[in-house]
């Protein structure tokens, strides 16, 4: 099992059907779900702390009709061969998260994608073995990957230290409260946890109320060692993550030292709209030719210009196994390299700047801007 803190190599996203071996209640609205991994595919689930898996299941829709949904959840434990653990917090109106919290049980099976993502530490590459200092700022279920990263960094480097700012509505909403307490007991001098509660009074005014610009500025100036921090990890809603990124930039923190992951973009869409939308191509329409390579096989499909279809949506009409998870530009599962033609990518919360320079795009956010586009999912 990998323990390398460097960014893991991208690999082809594939689903495997796994049994649920444990469902543990974390809070009134959150559970930890453990999947057992057979030894014959254990290498497929090798992962680095901070990565995520996509889950695929048939879930009852609002009218009770089963619908296939995909959701991505961060792995909440440091790497352990033979199992994957994720934390799932119930979202208001969320079909998948509600189903997972209320109906999922031991013995059920779910399609689980092999681990993906680049929300992992690079600090050891910056100052190898010199005791890096990390700061993590998380809100709600954003603690899931942060906790895994924190544990692994502290275990692997006896000189490393971590400051964790964790925001929740109230103390009853804190996920993994026992695990965080155990971590603090294990590393009392190297781990500082700052709980911020938005709807519950704390002794310090700085740790009470929503994290806004004024509060974040005070935390950066008086609590967190901004200049001594090797790497920053931000995970939560888009507005919080963007606020912290902006303030770090104002204080001169280099962008390459700031790692971030979103669990929502703030955009609310149709929760059932996760398959290729019906598109009818007629002979009198102006079309774009979209060609793609996946698992060494080539496919092609024509897309009407007036449909303004994404590359992913068009590809799904030709091959339903084209990889995707969130379809919102957040997870990066649908990543592919443009080898011919041009596209316009609307949103990107997953790709690194160097990946974009190399021609990679998120196909769920990419619209063709040339008469022919060729993308390679295997690149």
N, C-alpha and C positions, 0 to 999 in steps of 0.2 A: 504494500500500500504506500502510495506516494506521500512523502513528507516534505518535498521540496517546496520552498516558499515562492519560487519563481512562477511567472504566469504559465499555466499548463498549456500544452499544445492543443490546438483545436482538433476535434475529431468529428467524424460523421455522427449525426444525431440519429439514434435508433431507439425504438421502444421495445421493452421486454415486459412480459406479464409476470408480476411478482406478487407473492402473498403478503398480506398484512400480518405481522407477527406480534404487534403490540399497539394498542391505542391508549395513551396516557393523558388524562385530563390535566392541563396546565393552569387554566383559569376557567371561569364560567363560560368564556367565549373562545377558548383556544385549546387545541389538543396537539400532542406530539404523536406522530404516526411513524412506526418502524416497519420497514420492508426487509424480508429475508432474501438474501441473494444466493442462489445456488453456486457452488464452487466452479462449475463449468463456465459460468459467465462472470465470475468475480472480477476478472481483469477488465471487463467492460465498464465496471463501476468503480474503478480506481479514481480517486478524486483528491482535490486540494481543498483545504478549509476555505470557505467563502463561495464555493460553487453551488449551483442549483440543479434540480431535476424538474422536468415537466411531467405532469401526471395527466393521463387521459382516461376518461371513464364515461359511461352512460349514466346520466343524472336526470332525475325528473325535472322538467321545466315548470314554469309557473302554473300551467294548466294540467300538469301531471304527465304530459307526454315525454317519453325518454328522449334525451338529446345528448349527443357526444360533445363533451367539453374538455378543453385543455387548460390547465393552469400551471404556472411555474412556482415552485417553493424552494427556498434555500435550505441546504443541508445544515442541520443545527449542531452536529457533533464533529469533533476532529476525526480524521480518517480511521475507520475500523473495517477490516476486511470482512465481508459477508453480511453487511447490513447497511442500510441507508435510513437516516432519521430526518424527518422534516417537521417543522412547526406550522400548523394551519390555524390562523385566527379567523373567526367568523366575521365576514363583512356584512354590513347592512344591505340586504337584497341580493347578496352573493349566492348564486345557486350552488356552485361547487363547494365553497367553504362551509355553507350551512349544511349541506349533505354530509360532508366529511366530519363535521362536529356532531351531528345528530344521528347519523345512520351507519357510518363506516365502523366495521367491527373486525376483530381478529378472525382470520380465515378467508376474508374477502380478497379478491385479486384485482389489481389495477395495473394498467399499462404505465410503466415508468421509463422515462428516457434516460439514457446514460448521462452522467454529469456533464454540465456545460458551464461556461462563464469565465470571466477574467477578473472577478472581484476578489483578488487574492493579493497577499503581501508581496511587494518587491523590495522591502527594506533590506533584506539580507544581500541583495545585489548592490545596494548603495554603500553599506558599511558592513562587509562580511565579518560576523563574529564579534562585533564591537559593542553589542548591547544596545540595539535600537530602541527608540521611544516611539510608541504609536499612540494616536488619539482616535477614538471612535465615537461618533455621535449618531445615535439611533433613536427611532421613535416606533413605539408599538411593536409589530412583528418584524421591524427592521433589525431587531436584536438577533434574529436567527443566524444569519451569516457572521455577524460581528462576534457573537459568542464563540463560534467555532474558530474564527481567526485568532481571537484573544487567547483562547486556551492553547492553541498550537504554538503561537509565538512564545508564550510564557514557558511552555514545556520544553521547547527546542533550544531556547537561549536563556541560560541562567542569569544573564545580565540585562535582559530586555525588561522594559516597563511599559505599562499601558494605562492611559486615562480613558475612562468610559463615561460618556454622558448619555443617559437613557431617559427619554421622555415618555410619559404615559398620562392618561387621565387621572387615575387614582392608584393607590397601592394594590388594590385588588386586580388591576389590569396588567400587572407586571408579569410577563411571561418568563419562565425559567428562573423564578425567584430563588429556589433552593440551589440550583446549579450556580447561579451568580454568587450566592453566599458562600458556597463551597470553594469557588475559585478565589474569592477574597480571603478566606481562611487559609488556603494553600499558599497564596502569594501576598501576604499582608503588606509588605514593603514595596512590592512592584506593581500592584494593581490598585487603582483608585476608581471607585464607582460613584458617580454623581447622579442620583435619581432626581429627575425633574417631574413634578406632578402638576398638571394643568388645572385640575379641579379639586385639589386637596391641599390644604395649607401645610407647608413645611416650616421648620424653624427659620431657615434662611430664605429671605425674599427672592434671592437669586435662583433658588431651586423651586419656586412656586410660580405657576402661570405658564402661559404659552411661550415657547422660544421665539421671540421676535428679534428685530435688529438690535434693540437696546440690550436685551438680555444676552444675546450671543456676543455682542461686543464686550460686555462685562466679563463673560466667561473666558473669552480669549485673552483679555488683559489681566485678569486677576486669578484665574483658576488653572487654565491650561498653559503648558509651557510651549507657546507657539514657536519660538525660535529654536527650541531644542527638539522639536518633533521631526522625526524622519518621514513619517507617512501618516496620512489622514484617511479614515474610513467613514463615509457618510451613507446611511441607509435609512430611508423613510419616504414620506410623501414628497412630491416634487417641489412644493413651495419651500419646505424646510431645507431640503438638499440644496436648492438653488441659492437660498439665503446664505447658507454657510459657505458655499463655494464663492459667492461674490465677496463676502467679508474676508475670507482667507486671501483672495486675490488682492484686495485692497491693502492687506497687511504684508504683501510681498511673498506669499507662499507660492512656490512654483507649481504650476498645474499638474506636472507629472508626479508630484508627491500627494495629490489628492485623488483618492479612489472613491467612486460613488456608485450606488445602485438604488434604483427606484422600485417600490412595490406598487406604485400607481402613478400614472402620468397626469392625473386630474381629469382625463377625458372619460366620459361615460358613454359606452356603446352598447349595442345589442348583445347580451351575453350568449345568445344562440348563434350569432353570426360569425362562426369560426370555420366555415368551409367556403370553397370557391363559390362566389355569387353566380347565380344563373346568368349567363351571357349567351345570346344567340347571334351568330355571325351569318349575315346574308351576303349574297354576291354583289349587291350594289353599295356595300359599305367600304369606306376607307379603313384599312386594317394595318396593324403593326405585327410583324412576325417575331415571336419570342421563342428562342431555342434555349434549351438548358441541358446540362449534363448532371446526372445523378447516379451514383453507384456504377459508373463506367458506361451507362446507357444514355443515349441522347433522345430527347423528346422535343416536340415543337407544337406550337399552338398559335392561331391567329387571334388577335385581340382588336375589336373595333376601337378606332381612335376616340369616337364620341363616348365610349364607355369609361374612359379614363381609368382603366383597370391597372392594378398593381401587378408586378411581375409574379409575385406569389399567387395571387388569385387566379391569374391565367394559367400558371403551371399546375395548380391544383385541379383545374378542369381536365388536364391531360393525364396527370398522375396524382392520385390522392395520397401517396406516401411522401410527397415533398415535405421536408421538415419545417415545422413551425410550432410555436407554443402560444405566446401572448398575442401575436399579430398587432402589437401596439408600439413596436420600435424599442422595447425595453429589454427583452431577454437575449436577443442575438441569435436565436436558434435558426432562423431562416437566412443566415449569412451566406452570401455567394459572391464570387468574383466576376465582374463584368469583363469579358474578354473581347467583346465586339459591340459597337454601338454605344449609346449614351442613355442615362436615366436621370431622373430628378428624384432625390431622396427627401421626403418631407420631414421626417423626424429621425433622430438617432440618439438613443440613450445607452447604446451597448458597444459600439465599435470604438476602438482606440484610433487616435489620429493617424498613426502609422498604417493601420489597416485601410483606412480610407485612401491614403496616398497610394497604396498598392492596388487599388481598384475594387476593394470589397464594399458591398452595400448590404443593407437590410432589405430583402426582397419584398417584405410586407409593406414597406414604405416607399418603394421605388416604382416610378411611372416612366415608361419608355419615352424618350425624346428624339429617337431616330427611327427610321423605317424598319430596322432590324436590330434586335438586341440578343446577344448570346451571353448567358451566365453559366458559371461552373460551380455547382454545390460541392464538388469533390475537391476543389482547390484548397 
